[in-house]
Amino acid sequence: MNLNQVFELSAVLDNEHFQKVFAKSYDGEDYIDGDSGEYIDHSLGSKGITVIYRDSQYKKKIRVIVNTYLLVDDVSDIDRLIRKLDKRIIEYFNGKYRIDDFVLSGMNFVTDMDVGTRANTLAYLKVLKRIGRVKGFSPASYEYFDDNASFCLCGNSNDIEFLLYDLERAFIRQHKSANADWKKRKPIKGILRAEVRLMKPKAVRAYTDADDVSGQIADLLKNSRNIFLDTFTQIIPFGDFYKKDKAVEIIRKEVADSIMRRRMLRLLVLIPEKKSLRLAQKAMNCRNIEKIMDSFAKINLSPVTISKRHDVKYLECLYAYLLDGDEE
C-alpha cells in the first residue's frame, strides 16, 4: 500500500504581526487571490508547499499545506523531510518563523486503488454506499464530490473524515467539464482514491504524545499505515461482495456453527433493511458483534451485499487492491 501524506501547519497571529508577515512574504505576483479573504501563495508549489493567508476581520491566520510526495523523494527518511521543511519555512518567512512556531492542525493519508475501469469504480461505490452509517461515523456530502461517485463519512466526535471516490469523476468535477485534459485523465481512469483525514489538532493528538510539531509530524508519518487502516477497517468490512442469494449459499456451506450461521444470515437481511451497517448491528442485539464480523472475514465474505437491481453479481474484496504489493 502506497500512502501519500498531506498535512497542515497553522498559526493565528494578531493583526500587527500578520500584516508584517503578509507584506514581507506575499507580494501578490503570480498568486491566486482566493475567496473569503484568503490569499493563496503557490510560489513553492513545485516543492510541495502552499501558503494560505486568511485576512479575516476576526482572525488572522496563516496555513502551510505540505505535500510530502513533492517535498522529498524518499518520505521514509523522516528526519531529512523535517529538516528540509524547516529550512523552506525559515527561508520563506525570512527567518521570522520555523516549523515549531506552528501547530500541526491536520493530516491527510491518501492512497489509490486501481480497480481497472470506470464501471468498476462506480460498482464498488454503489455497493459500499449500502454501508450507510457505522459506529462513530455518519454519512457526509461535499460540494466538490459527486454523491453518486463517492462514499464519504464524517466522525461524530473524533474530527476524522473518511472519503472514497472515483478519482476521474472528481477531476472532471473540479475542472467543471467532461472535456478536461484527456492526457491528465487517462492515468486516473479506473482509480478509487481513499482518504483518511485528521481534521483538527485533537485528532492529531490521538496518535502522538509528542509536544513539539516536529515530533508530532515524525510520529504520524512513521505510523501512517496504522493510522489509515485504523479508520479504513472500521468502515469497510473485509470480504468479497455477492448478491444476497449467493452470500446465503456461501454461509450455509462454509459455517458449521448453527448459532453463528443463523446470526450471519440475520445480519445479511438487516443491513439493506436498516440501510445502515451500524443500525443493523444494533438491531442484532448481540454482545459481541465483532465475533460475527470476524466470521464473515474468515470465509472472505462481506456482510454488505450487492443490490438486486445492480447488474454486477460479484466484486472482489477491496482489500485485495488496497494491500496489493504488500509483503504481508
N, C-alpha and C positions, 0 to 999 in steps of 0.2 A: 504494500500500500504506500503510494507516494502522497505525502501531505505537504501542502504549501501553507505557510502561516502569514497572516497579515495582522499587524497589531497597531493599536492606537496609543500614543502618548499625549497627555493633555496637561495644560496649565491655565489656571484662572488668574488674571492679573488685574491690578487696579488700573484706572484709566490712564494715569500718567505713564506707568511702565509699559502698558500696552501700546500707547501711541509712539513711544520712543522706539520700541522694538519694531513696530509696523513701519515706521518711517525709515529705519535703517536697513531692514531686511527685505521689504516689499516695495518695489518701485513702480509696479503696475505694468511693466513692459512684458508682452508675450504671456500674460497671465489671464486667467478666466475670472471675470467678476461674477460670482455666483449670486443666487437669490438669497433673500433673508439676511442681508448684511454680511454674507460670507465672501471672502476673497481667497481664491484657491491658487496657490503657487506651485506650478508644475516644473519649475526650473531644475529640480533634482529628480524628476520623474524617471529618467532613464537609469538612475541609481537606486530606484525603489523607494524614494521618499517624496511624499506630497505634504505640503504645509498648508493648513487652513486657518485663516484668521476670522474670528467671529466678532464683529464690532457691534454688539447689541447694546441697547440703552441700559439694560440691566446687568449684563455680564460680558466682560471682555475675555475671550478665550482663544488660546492657540492649541491646535491639534496637529500632531505629526503622525501621518499614516505611513507605516513601514511595510513594504512587501519583501519578505526575506528572500524570495526567489530571485528578485532583481538586485538585491543589496549585495549578496555574495554568491560565489559559485558553489561553495560547499557549506550548506546550512548546518551540517553536523559539527563543524568547527565553531562551536557557540562562543567561545572566548574571543575568537577573531571577529565574529559577527558583531558582538557587543562593542569591541574596540573600534571597529570601523564605523558603526553607527554613532558612537560618541564623538568621534573625530568629525563626521559630517555635520552633526548638530552644532558642535563648537564653532566650526568654520562658518556655517550658515548664519548663526546668531552672533557673529563677530566676537566670540569669546564670552558673551554675557550669560549663556546657558549651556548646560551639558545634560546628558541623559538623566542623571539622578535629580535634576531640578523639576522633572515632570512626574506625572502619575501614570502608571500603566492602567489605562481605563477600559481596555478591551482587547480581545484577541480572537481572530477567526481561524479555524482549521478547515482547509479546503482540499477535497480530493475528487478526481474524475473517474468515472466508471464507463468503459466503452462497452455498451450493450449491443452494438452492431448497427442498428438502424433507427431512424426517427420513429418508425412504428413501434419498435421495442421500447423506446424511452417512454412513449405515451402509454403503452400497455402496462409497464411497471407502475407508472404514476397512477393509472386508473385503479389498479388493484390495491396499491398502498394507501390511497385516499380512504379506502374502506376501514382502515385502522381507526380513523377519526381521532378520538381523544385517548391519550394514555396517561398513566399516573404522573402527575406533576406538570403535564403539558396540555395546552389547549390549541385547537386549530387557529391558524393565523392567515391573514391575507395581506399582500403587499402590492403596492401600485406598480412596481417595476417587474412583477411576475404575473404571467397569465395563470389564473386559477386552474385552468384545465391542463396546464403543463407544469404544475408544481405541486408539492406537498410540503406545507410549512406548519411548524408548531412553535409556540412561544411558551416558555416556562412560566408557571403560575406565580412562583415566588423566588426562583433561583437565578433570574436575569440571564437565562440561556435561551438562545434561539436555535432551532433546527430547520434546515432548508434542504430540500431535494428537488431538483428541477432539470428540465430539458435545456441544456446549455445553448443549443442553436436557437430555440424559441426565445430564450431570454436575450440573446444577442440581437435578434430581429426586433424585439420589443424595445430594447434600449436604443436602437438606431431608427426606430419608428417606421421601418419599411421592410417588406418581404424581399426587396431588391438590394438589401445590404450586401456589401462586398462579398462575392462568392468565394474568392480566394481565402478570405478570413473565415467564412462559414464552413468550408469543406472539412477542415480538420476537427471541427466540433460537432459534426453530424453524428448522431447516434450516441452522444455523450450525456450521461446522467451526472450532474455535479451535486455533491453533498457538502454541506457546510454545517459546522457546529460553531456558534458564535457566543463567546463570553462577552456580554454587552456592557457590564459595569465593573468597577473595582471589586465589588462584593463577590462577583462570580470568579474573578481572577484570584482573590484571596482564598477561595475554597480549594485551590490547587497548589498553593505555595505558602510557606511560612516565612519567606524572606521579607525583610523590612525595606530594603533598597530596591529600586526599579531594575537595576542590572541583575540582581539576584532573582527577582521575580521573572524576568524575561528568560533567564537561563533555566529556571525550574520548569516553566511552561514549555519551552522548546524541547527540553530533554524528555518530557513526558507527553509530547504531542499525541502520539499514537493512543496511549491510555486515556487521555482526556477526550479525544474524539470518540473512541469506542465506548466510553462510559455513557455518553448520551445516545450514540447510534444504536447500541444494543438495548437500551431502554425502550426505544421506539420501534425498531424494525425487528420482528420475530425472525428467528433462523428457520430455514427450510424452503423447499420448492413450493411453488404455488400451483394448485389444481382447482378445477371446478368441484363443487361440494360433493357430488356423487362419487367422483374418483377419490377424493380425500377420505370419505366414509369407507370406501373399499380398502384403502391402504391401512387405515386404523384397525379395521376388523381383521385384517390379515396379519399385521405386524405386532399388535399389542395383545399380549396374553392375559394380563391382569384385567379381570372383568370390571372391577370398580374404576380403574384408571381409564379403561376403554370407554365406559359409559360417560365419564366426565369429559373426556376429549371430544366425544361426539356431541355432547351438550354444548360445549364451547363453540364448536363449528356452527351450530344453529343460532346461538345467541349473538355472535358478532354482527352478522347482517341485520338481525332483528333489532338490536340496540343501536346499530350504526356507530359503534364505538368499541374498541378493544377493551378500554378501561371499564365502561359500563357493563360489558358482557362479563368481565372478570368479577366485578362486584356482584352481579346477579347470580353468579355461581355459588356465592356464599361459602366459599371454600377457604379454610385457614391457610393452606399452603398452595396458592395459585402457581407459584414458581415451579413446583413439582410437576404440575400439568404442562406448563410451558416447556420444561426440560424434556418431558416425554415426547412432545412434538419434535423438539430438536433432535432427539436420539434417532428418530426414524426419518429425519430430514424432510419434515412436512410442516409448512406454515399453517397456523390455525386460521389465517385470513385467506378466504377462498375467492376464486375468480367468479365474477357475476355471470348469471345465466345469459344475460344479454350481450356479454362480451364475446367476440369471435374467437379470442385466444383460448386454448384449452390447457396450456402449460407454460409456466415461466420458471426458469432456473433460479435457485436461491441467490439472492442479491449479494450475499457474502462471497460467492464464487468470483464475482467481479471485483468486489471491494478488496479482497485479500489476494487477488491474482498477483503472482510473483513473490509472495511471502514464502520464506523458508519453512515456517511452521505449518 
